[in-house]
Amino acid sequence: MMKATPTTPELNMYDLSYLKDYKLIGICSSKHPNEINEKVTWAMDANSNCVLLLKRGFDLRILQKALNEMYPENKN
């Protein structure tokens, strides 16, 4: 008899979220980023402040560092 493997977060997933009114709102997740294209357009049309498409498991500290370097005047 085979033992079931414990479930772990799917690392081949992409998560789409947008920032509006200082709140991050999840839209959808997919294994295929091309399935998310229509939702990206919707989020941009919804006057979101920011749209994020991230591969699940991505270290957000890398994104934070890159944004701080790109927009240094926004550092606190």
N, CA, C and O of each residue as an XYZ file, in Angstrom:
304
protein
N       0.835     -1.173      0.000
C       0.000      0.000      0.000
C       0.886      1.245      0.000
O       1.815      1.347      0.801
N       0.596      2.206     -0.912
C       1.367      3.438     -1.020
C       0.844      4.472     -0.028
O      -0.362      4.607      0.179
N       1.773      5.193      0.575
C       1.388      6.266      1.486
C       1.149      7.545      0.688
O       1.851      7.833     -0.282
N       0.158      8.294      1.113
C      -0.110      9.574      0.458
C       0.982     10.573      0.841
O       1.401     10.648      1.996
N       1.424     11.324     -0.141
C       2.411     12.360      0.108
C       1.708     13.577      0.687
O       0.654     13.971      0.188
N       2.270     14.182      1.729
C       1.623     15.381      2.263
C       1.546     16.469      1.208
O       2.474     16.641      0.418
N       0.450     17.197      1.194
C       0.291     18.247      0.199
C       1.140     19.446      0.574
O       1.237     19.818      1.743
N       1.754     20.045     -0.435
C       2.553     21.255     -0.262
C       2.040     22.282     -1.255
O       1.400     21.920     -2.242
N       2.310     23.552     -1.009
C       1.851     24.565     -1.964
C       2.382     24.269     -3.365
O       3.541     23.889     -3.533
N       1.551     24.441     -4.333
C       1.909     24.205     -5.732
C       2.861     25.306     -6.178
O       2.463     26.465     -6.298
N       4.123     24.946     -6.423
C       5.109     25.955     -6.795
C       5.061     26.329     -8.264
O       5.715     27.291     -8.667
N       4.320     25.611     -9.068
C       4.192     25.965    -10.480
C       2.920     26.757    -10.731
O       2.379     26.734    -11.837
N       2.446     27.450     -9.720
C       1.243     28.263     -9.838
C       1.638     29.736     -9.924
O       2.672     30.155     -9.403
N       0.797     30.497    -10.588
C       0.951     31.941    -10.670
C      -0.253     32.567     -9.987
O      -1.388     32.143    -10.203
N      -0.004     33.573     -9.166
C      -1.066     34.254     -8.437
C      -1.164     35.689     -8.931
O      -0.161     36.399     -8.994
N      -2.372     36.113     -9.279
C      -2.620     37.464     -9.756
C      -3.384     38.226     -8.691
O      -4.424     37.772     -8.214
N      -2.869     39.374     -8.324
C      -3.500     40.229     -7.328
C      -3.396     41.670     -7.803
O      -2.607     41.991     -8.691
N      -4.200     42.525     -7.202
C      -4.058     43.942     -7.496
C      -4.206     44.746     -6.217
O      -4.813     44.300     -5.243
N      -3.639     45.933     -6.244
C      -3.660     46.827     -5.094
C      -4.629     47.958     -5.384
O      -4.488     48.672     -6.377
N      -5.603     48.112     -4.517
C      -6.564     49.195     -4.669
C      -6.925     49.686     -3.277
O      -7.230     48.896     -2.384
N      -6.887     50.999     -3.106
C      -7.192     51.603     -1.814
C      -6.340     50.993     -0.700
O      -6.827     50.739      0.402
N      -5.069     50.763     -1.004
C      -4.090     50.235     -0.046
C      -4.400     48.832      0.448
O      -3.926     48.430      1.511
N      -5.194     48.082     -0.313
C      -5.491     46.693      0.030
C      -5.110     45.803     -1.142
O      -5.420     46.115     -2.292
N      -4.437     44.691     -0.849
C      -4.075     43.722     -1.873
C      -5.210     42.722     -2.000
O      -5.603     42.082     -1.025
N      -5.728     42.597     -3.207
C      -6.893     41.751     -3.464
C      -6.504     40.661     -4.454
O      -6.048     40.953     -5.560
N      -6.684     39.408     -4.054
C      -6.382     38.291     -4.940
C      -7.479     38.140     -5.993
O      -8.668     38.215     -5.683
N      -7.061     37.926     -7.240
C      -8.030     37.767     -8.324
C      -8.166     36.299     -8.705
O      -9.259     35.734     -8.681
N      -7.036     35.694     -9.056
C      -7.083     34.294     -9.475
C      -5.694     33.684     -9.429
O      -4.694     34.385     -9.282
N      -5.651     32.374     -9.558
C      -4.402     31.619     -9.631
C      -4.515     30.638    -10.785
O      -5.605     30.168    -11.111
N      -3.383     30.333    -11.397
C      -3.382     29.404    -12.519
C      -1.986     28.822    -12.687
O      -0.990     29.434    -12.299
N      -1.931     27.641    -13.266
C      -0.643     27.046    -13.621
C      -0.112     27.658    -14.911
O       1.069     27.513    -15.226
N      -0.978     28.344    -15.661
C      -0.603     28.886    -16.962
C      -0.850     30.393    -16.982
O      -2.001     30.828    -16.985
N       0.226     31.201    -16.994
C       0.046     32.645    -16.949
C      -0.809     33.191    -18.089
O      -1.463     34.222    -17.934
N      -0.808     32.499    -19.246
C      -1.615     32.997    -20.363
C      -3.111     32.934    -20.069
O      -3.887     33.637    -20.716
N      -3.535     32.112    -19.111
C      -4.947     32.060    -18.726
C      -5.351     33.284    -17.904
O      -6.538     33.533    -17.693
N      -4.363     34.040    -17.445
C      -4.617     35.174    -16.567
C      -4.704     36.490    -17.351
O      -5.124     37.505    -16.795
N      -4.318     36.491    -18.619
C      -4.253     37.721    -19.413
C      -5.515     38.565    -19.334
O      -5.435     39.777    -19.133
N      -6.665     37.954    -19.488
C      -7.923     38.700    -19.463
C      -8.139     39.370    -18.110
O      -8.647     40.490    -18.040
N      -7.754     38.683    -17.040
C      -7.909     39.238    -15.700
C      -6.950     40.410    -15.463
O      -7.277     41.332    -14.716
N      -5.767     40.381    -16.094
C      -4.827     41.494    -15.972
C      -5.461     42.745    -16.577
O      -5.413     43.820    -15.981
N      -6.046     42.603    -17.747
C      -6.722     43.720    -18.399
C      -7.849     44.241    -17.517
O      -8.003     45.453    -17.363
N      -8.634     43.346    -16.940
C      -9.722     43.751    -16.060
C      -9.188     44.546    -14.869
O      -9.753     45.579    -14.509
N      -8.098     44.064    -14.254
C      -7.537     44.741    -13.087
C      -7.029     46.131    -13.454
O      -7.205     47.076    -12.685
N      -6.408     46.263    -14.610
C      -5.923     47.576    -15.033
C      -7.094     48.513    -15.295
O      -7.033     49.692    -14.945
N      -8.146     48.007    -15.901
C      -9.330     48.816    -16.177
C     -10.089     49.167    -14.902
O     -10.858     50.128    -14.893
N      -9.891     48.415    -13.836
C     -10.583     48.659    -12.568
C      -9.887     49.752    -11.757
O     -10.167     49.940    -10.573
N      -8.980     50.465    -12.413
C      -8.251     51.558    -11.767
C      -7.454     51.110    -10.552
O      -7.374     51.823     -9.552
N      -6.873     49.937    -10.647
C      -6.027     49.466     -9.551
C      -4.736     50.279     -9.540
O      -4.312     50.800    -10.571
N      -4.122     50.382     -8.377
C      -2.859     51.102     -8.247
C      -1.683     50.270     -8.748
O      -0.671     50.811     -9.193
N      -1.828     48.952     -8.672
C      -0.721     48.057     -8.991
C      -1.293     46.674     -9.288
O      -2.226     46.228     -8.620
N      -0.741     46.003    -10.278
C      -1.152     44.635    -10.603
C       0.082     43.751    -10.466
O       1.137     44.059    -11.019
N      -0.054     42.646     -9.723
C       1.056     41.730     -9.486
C       0.745     40.351    -10.033
O      -0.297     39.773     -9.724
N       1.639     39.830    -10.838
C       1.564     38.443    -11.288
C       2.843     37.791    -10.800
O       3.922     38.047    -11.334
N       2.721     36.952     -9.788
C       3.892     36.350     -9.159
C       3.823     34.835     -9.200
O       2.756     34.241     -9.040
N       4.965     34.227     -9.415
C       5.044     32.778     -9.319
C       4.993     32.421     -7.844
O       5.716     33.000     -7.033
N       4.147     31.476     -7.499
C       3.982     31.098     -6.098
C       5.326     30.654     -5.528
O       6.085     29.933     -6.176
N       5.600     31.091     -4.326
C       6.860     30.770     -3.675
C       7.931     31.828     -3.904
O       9.021     31.732     -3.341
N       7.635     32.844     -4.729
C       8.593     33.918     -4.996
C       8.879     34.677     -3.710
O       7.960     34.980     -2.950
N      10.133     34.983     -3.464
C      10.544     35.707     -2.258
C      10.211     37.184     -2.442
O      10.878     37.885     -3.204
N       9.193     37.650     -1.753
C       8.732     39.027     -1.905
C       9.760     40.052     -1.444
O       9.656     41.227     -1.799
N      10.742     39.634     -0.666
C      11.801     40.568     -0.259
C      12.595     41.030     -1.471
O      13.104     42.151     -1.483
N      12.708     40.181     -2.495
C      13.407     40.559     -3.724
C      12.629     41.665     -4.438
O      13.219     42.627     -4.930
N      11.309     41.522     -4.491
C      10.468     42.552     -5.109
C      10.563     43.850     -4.315
O      10.690     44.924     -4.903
N      10.504     43.766     -3.000
C      10.602     44.959     -2.166
C      11.926     45.683     -2.389
O      11.951     46.909     -2.496
N      13.024     44.936     -2.461
C      14.345     45.524     -2.686
C      14.392     46.208     -4.048
O      14.894     47.326     -4.164
N      13.870     45.542     -5.082
C      13.882     46.114     -6.432
C      13.046     47.394     -6.493
O      13.445     48.364     -7.137
N      11.896     47.401     -5.830
C      11.055     48.595     -5.817
C      11.728     49.736     -5.058
O      11.656     50.890     -5.480
N      12.383     49.418     -3.940
C      13.099     50.443     -3.185
C      14.235     51.049     -4.003
O      14.506     52.245     -3.904
N      14.894     50.225     -4.807
C      15.974     50.726     -5.658
C      15.416     51.549     -6.819
O      16.014     52.548     -7.219
N      14.277     51.131     -7.354
C      13.695     51.836     -8.488
C      13.076     53.168     -8.066
O      13.110     54.143     -8.817
N      12.508     53.199     -6.855
C      11.835     54.385     -6.347
C      12.433     54.771     -4.989
O      11.744     54.678     -3.973
N      13.693     55.200     -4.950
C      14.342     55.466     -3.664
C      13.702     56.596     -2.877
O      13.815     56.626     -1.651
N      13.045     57.511     -3.535
C      12.419     58.633     -2.811
C      11.227     58.187     -1.982
O      10.754     58.951     -1.141
N      10.719     56.959     -2.192
C       9.584     56.446     -1.440
C       9.990     55.694     -0.182
O       9.130     55.190      0.540
N      11.298     55.611      0.094
C      11.753     54.905      1.294
C      11.344     55.677      2.526
O      11.351     56.908      2.538
N      10.986     54.937      3.568
C      10.614     55.578      4.844
C      11.825     55.726      5.722
O      11.720     56.241      6.835
